[in-house]
Amino acid sequence: MTLYTYKKKIRYTLLAVAFALAVYFVRLQLIARSEPSSVDSGTNLLVTIVMVLIPCVLIGIALRREK
């Protein structure tokens, strides 16, 4: 019984971390997009993909069911 509640707490923690990272990444994207256009400013596609993948992977780990 203890192992189940331990895994449940870890899943909720991972979901909370994923949500917090998603909010943080959205804020960073909005800040980057609001900068005036220049060569070194704005968003980078690779960075944007990584920012999307990190919360998705955390959510996938948290929702994975073990048999």
Backbone as CSV, one residue per row, in Angstrom:
resi,resn,N_x,N_y,N_z,CA_x,CA_y,CA_z,C_x,C_y,C_z
1,MET,0.816,-1.191,0.000,0.000,0.000,0.000,0.863,1.260,0.000
2,THR,1.983,1.202,0.687,2.860,2.367,0.765,3.467,2.686,-0.587
3,LEU,3.838,1.665,-1.347,4.448,1.881,-2.653,3.476,2.583,-3.597
4,TYR,2.197,2.242,-3.538,1.200,2.873,-4.400,1.064,4.359,-4.087
5,THR,0.967,4.707,-2.824,0.823,6.124,-2.470,2.090,6.890,-2.805
6,TYR,3.242,6.248,-2.696,4.497,6.895,-3.058,4.519,7.215,-4.549
7,LYS,4.123,6.256,-5.384,4.077,6.490,-6.829,3.035,7.542,-7.191
8,LYS,1.930,7.561,-6.458,0.884,8.549,-6.712,1.395,9.957,-6.425
9,LYS,2.155,10.111,-5.355,2.720,11.416,-5.019,3.740,11.857,-6.070
10,ILE,4.528,10.916,-6.555,5.504,11.242,-7.590,4.796,11.670,-8.868
11,ARG,3.714,10.999,-9.216,2.964,11.363,-10.427,2.387,12.767,-10.317
12,TYR,1.808,13.088,-9.172,1.261,14.432,-8.991,2.365,15.486,-9.002
13,THR,3.503,15.153,-8.435,4.628,16.083,-8.447,5.123,16.317,-9.864
14,LEU,5.237,15.249,-10.657,5.656,15.393,-12.050,4.662,16.218,-12.855
15,LEU,3.374,16.016,-12.614,2.368,16.815,-13.310,2.466,18.285,-12.916
16,ALA,2.709,18.549,-11.643,2.848,19.935,-11.190,4.089,20.584,-11.791
17,VAL,5.189,19.849,-11.841,6.419,20.377,-12.434,6.225,20.623,-13.927
18,ALA,5.560,19.707,-14.615,5.304,19.877,-16.045,4.436,21.106,-16.296
19,PHE,3.422,21.309,-15.479,2.560,22.477,-15.639,3.338,23.772,-15.381
20,ALA,4.151,23.772,-14.322,4.942,24.967,-14.002,5.939,25.269,-15.123
21,LEU,6.582,24.246,-15.670,7.514,24.454,-16.785,6.789,24.958,-18.023
22,ALA,5.618,24.434,-18.285,4.861,24.883,-19.456,4.499,26.361,-19.328
23,VAL,4.068,26.775,-18.145,3.739,28.186,-17.921,4.991,29.047,-18.079
24,TYR,6.102,28.592,-17.525,7.361,29.325,-17.630,7.816,29.436,-19.082
25,PHE,7.720,28.352,-19.838,8.142,28.367,-21.240,7.241,29.263,-22.091
26,VAL,5.956,29.265,-21.807,5.043,30.166,-22.537,5.412,31.613,-22.256
27,ARG,5.723,31.908,-21.024,6.138,33.273,-20.677,7.422,33.658,-21.405
28,LEU,8.394,32.737,-21.449,9.630,33.015,-22.176,9.381,33.243,-23.663
29,GLN,8.494,32.447,-24.251,8.177,32.616,-25.675,7.526,33.970,-25.927
30,LEU,6.620,34.376,-25.055,5.970,35.671,-25.234,6.969,36.818,-25.113
31,ILE,7.903,36.696,-24.188,8.928,37.726,-24.039,9.823,37.761,-25.272
32,ALA,10.225,36.596,-25.777,11.103,36.540,-26.951,10.404,37.081,-28.194
33,ARG,9.120,36.819,-28.336,8.389,37.301,-29.512,8.104,38.796,-29.461
34,SER,8.127,39.378,-28.263,7.823,40.800,-28.152,9.039,41.694,-28.403
35,GLU,10.221,41.088,-28.521,11.419,41.882,-28.790,11.382,42.439,-30.205
36,PRO,12.017,43.592,-30.417,12.108,44.113,-31.785,12.927,43.162,-32.662
37,SER,12.588,43.095,-33.914,13.259,42.173,-34.831,14.714,42.557,-35.045
38,SER,15.579,41.587,-34.913,16.993,41.727,-35.244,17.553,40.335,-35.503
39,VAL,18.813,40.268,-35.844,19.414,38.979,-36.190,19.475,38.045,-34.986
40,ASP,19.803,38.569,-33.826,20.025,37.735,-32.647,18.829,37.664,-31.695
41,SER,17.682,38.167,-32.079,16.537,38.119,-31.173,15.432,37.264,-31.761
42,GLY,14.425,37.033,-30.966,13.297,36.227,-31.418,13.407,34.794,-30.953
43,THR,12.544,33.957,-31.479,12.509,32.561,-31.062,13.283,31.698,-32.046
44,ASN,13.784,30.609,-31.545,14.529,29.631,-32.330,13.672,28.371,-32.405
45,LEU,13.537,27.782,-33.580,12.667,26.619,-33.744,13.135,25.442,-32.891
46,LEU,14.423,25.197,-32.857,14.937,24.075,-32.067,14.654,24.265,-30.578
47,VAL,14.850,25.465,-30.091,14.574,25.758,-28.676,13.082,25.613,-28.391
48,THR,12.253,26.064,-29.314,10.807,25.937,-29.143,10.385,24.468,-29.092
49,ILE,10.957,23.643,-29.936,10.638,22.208,-29.937,11.041,21.568,-28.615
50,VAL,12.224,21.910,-28.117,12.678,21.363,-26.834,11.765,21.834,-25.707
51,MET,11.336,23.090,-25.774,10.436,23.618,-24.742,9.092,22.900,-24.745
52,VAL,8.645,22.451,-25.876,7.380,21.710,-25.961,7.587,20.259,-25.519
53,LEU,8.721,19.670,-25.880,8.955,18.262,-25.573,9.152,17.988,-24.081
54,ILE,9.799,18.898,-23.369,10.090,18.648,-21.950,8.808,18.439,-21.134
55,PRO,7.828,19.351,-21.180,6.593,19.070,-20.422,5.838,17.843,-20.939
56,CYS,5.871,17.617,-22.262,5.175,16.446,-22.810,5.786,15.145,-22.301
57,VAL,7.098,15.081,-22.226,7.767,13.881,-21.712,7.448,13.692,-20.234
58,LEU,7.467,14.769,-19.464,7.137,14.653,-18.039,5.706,14.182,-17.827
59,ILE,4.782,14.691,-18.614,3.388,14.247,-18.512,3.269,12.787,-18.935
60,GLY,3.988,12.404,-19.976,3.969,11.004,-20.414,4.490,10.065,-19.345
61,ILE,5.552,10.461,-18.661,6.093,9.642,-17.577,5.103,9.570,-16.422
62,ALA,4.485,10.694,-16.103,3.553,10.723,-14.971,2.300,9.895,-15.230
63,LEU,1.847,9.846,-16.470,0.609,9.130,-16.769,0.807,7.694,-17.230
64,ARG,2.053,7.266,-17.320,2.339,5.893,-17.755,1.860,4.900,-16.705
65,ARG,1.205,3.881,-17.160,0.697,2.853,-16.243,1.618,1.645,-16.282
66,GLU,1.942,1.145,-15.114,2.785,-0.043,-15.015,1.909,-1.246,-14.705
67,LYS,2.258,-2.354,-15.321,1.475,-3.582,-15.097,2.168,-4.485,-14.121
